[in-house]
């Protein structure tokens, strides 16, 4: 059975670099995995994926040697379970603003007696009798910290058993704080969350918008980082091709 290599990498103190995909295409998810990212995050919140295309994406990501992860549409027991049943090894839960929110996500993530995940394996039945014990060790639960309220409660949230790490939503956080992304106040909030992760023994992470920003947060010790989204890569590559050819809009 597959090991969550991205999770093991982070537990060993190393960063894991991922790419977010939103177009609803399993092929684009597979291409991001083939590029060599440690994980690919299939976006079911803002992206165009559904159950069927997510499952196909997870299969292609795994085939290409990366780790399939997914952001759920909301913090919902059934939404989390459906993506786990389809093969996600990591779940990212948006808008977690309290320890109660985090506990609800953790409960949905793992089987009894640790959590309350329902036994409805779908693809999992092909893994054999040891599936439950194995998958509870491999899954990676990430809560999104993306509000001023969540920053204030970061240590409380990250201290919840079953939460493995956080993924800061930098744009929503900036809006909630009433500041610009990358400003001193924004940076201070991100570092406060990082410190809460360190204090509670959890993995700090963030979404970024390219290599330079990714490197900045790597230098600050964040480990679970999406280095952009395939939508932005596609648009920037197309624009660069036209620029080189002397054409622009």
Residue pairs with C-beta under 8 A, 6 or more apart in sequence:
1 127
1 128
1 130
1 131
1 134
1 138
2 62
2 89
2 138
3 138
4 67
4 89
4 90
4 138
4 139
4 140
5 38
5 67
6 16
6 18
6 38
6 39
6 66
6 67
6 69
6 89
6 90
6 140
7 16
7 67
7 89
7 90
7 138
7 140
7 164
9 15
9 16
9 38
10 16
10 165
10 203
10 223
10 224
11 203
13 223
14 223
15 218
15 222
15 223
15 224
15 225
16 38
16 39
16 223
16 224
16 225
17 37
17 38
17 214
17 225
17 226
17 227
18 37
18 38
18 39
18 40
18 41
18 69
18 224
18 225
18 226
18 227
19 32
19 35
19 37
19 40
19 41
19 226
19 227
19 228
19 229
19 230
19 233
20 40
20 41
20 43
20 47
20 71
20 207
20 226
20 228
20 229
20 230
21 28
21 29
21 32
21 40
21 41
21 42
21 43
21 47
21 49
21 57
21 229
21 230
22 43
22 46
22 47
22 48
22 49
22 229
22 230
22 231
23 47
23 48
23 230
23 231
24 47
24 48
24 49
24 50
24 53
25 53
25 57
26 53
26 56
26 57
26 59
26 60
27 60
28 230
29 40
29 42
29 57
29 60
29 61
29 230
30 57
30 60
30 61
30 63
30 64
31 230
32 40
32 61
32 66
32 230
33 40
33 60
33 61
33 62
33 63
33 64
33 65
33 66
34 64
36 66
37 66
37 227
38 66
38 67
39 66
39 67
39 68
39 69
39 90
40 57
40 61
40 66
40 67
40 68
40 69
41 69
41 70
41 71
41 90
41 92
41 226
42 49
42 54
42 57
42 58
42 61
42 68
42 69
42 70
42 71
42 88
43 49
43 70
43 71
43 229
44 50
44 54
44 70
44 71
44 72
44 73
44 79
44 83
45 71
45 72
45 73
45 74
45 94
46 71
47 71
49 57
49 70
51 82
51 83
51 86
54 70
54 83
54 86
54 88
55 86
55 87
55 123
57 68
58 68
58 70
58 86
58 87
58 88
59 87
61 67
61 68
62 68
62 87
67 89
67 90
68 87
68 88
68 89
68 90
69 88
69 89
69 90
69 91
69 92
69 140
69 142
70 83
70 88
70 90
70 91
70 92
71 91
71 92
71 93
71 94
71 144
72 79
72 80
72 83
72 91
72 92
72 93
72 94
73 79
73 94
74 94
74 95
75 93
75 94
75 95
75 96
75 101
75 104
75 105
76 108
77 104
77 107
77 108
77 116
80 91
80 93
80 105
80 108
80 109
81 108
81 117
81 118
81 120
83 91
84 91
84 109
84 117
84 135
84 139
85 120
85 121
85 122
85 123
85 124
86 122
86 123
87 123
88 139
89 138
89 139
89 140
90 139
90 140
90 141
90 142
91 105
91 109
91 139
91 140
91 141
91 142
92 142
92 143
92 144
92 167
93 101
93 105
93 141
93 142
93 143
93 144
94 144
94 146
94 169
95 101
95 144
95 146
95 147
96 102
96 105
96 143
96 144
96 145
96 150
96 157
97 147
97 149
97 150
97 153
97 157
98 149
98 150
98 153
98 156
98 157
99 153
99 156
99 157
99 159
99 160
101 143
101 157
102 143
102 157
102 158
102 160
102 163
103 160
103 162
105 141
105 143
105 162
105 163
106 115
106 141
106 160
106 161
106 162
106 163
107 115
107 116
107 162
108 115
108 116
108 117
109 115
109 117
109 139
109 141
109 162
110 117
110 136
110 139
110 162
111 117
111 119
111 132
111 135
111 136
114 136
114 162
115 162
119 132
121 127
121 131
124 131
124 135
125 131
127 134
127 135
140 164
140 165
141 162
141 163
141 164
141 165
142 163
142 164
142 165
142 166
142 167
142 203
142 205
142 224
143 157
143 158
143 163
143 165
143 166
143 167
144 166
144 167
144 168
144 169
145 151
145 154
145 157
145 166
145 167
145 168
145 169
145 173
145 193
146 168
146 169
146 172
146 173
146 176
147 172
147 173
147 176
148 173
148 176
148 177
148 189
149 176
150 157
151 173
151 177
151 189
151 192
151 193
154 166
154 192
154 193
154 196
154 197
155 196
155 199
155 200
157 163
157 166
157 196
158 166
158 193
158 196
158 197
158 199
158 200
158 202
159 200
163 202
164 202
164 203
165 197
165 202
165 203
165 204
165 205
165 223
165 224
166 193
166 197
166 202
166 203
166 204
166 205
166 224
167 205
167 206
167 207
167 224
167 226
168 190
168 193
168 204
168 205
168 206
168 207
169 207
170 181
170 186
170 190
170 206
170 207
170 208
171 181
173 181
173 186
173 189
173 190
174 180
174 181
174 183
174 186
177 185
177 186
177 189
179 185
179 186
180 186
182 213
190 206
190 217
190 220
190 222
191 220
193 204
194 204
194 220
194 221
194 222
197 203
197 204
198 204
198 221
203 223
203 224
204 221
204 222
204 223
204 224
205 222
205 223
205 224
205 225
205 226
206 217
206 222
206 224
206 225
206 226
207 225
207 226
208 214
208 216
208 217
208 225
208 226
208 227
208 228
209 228
209 232
210 227
210 228
210 232
211 227
214 225
214 227
214 228
217 225
218 225
239 248
242 248
242 249
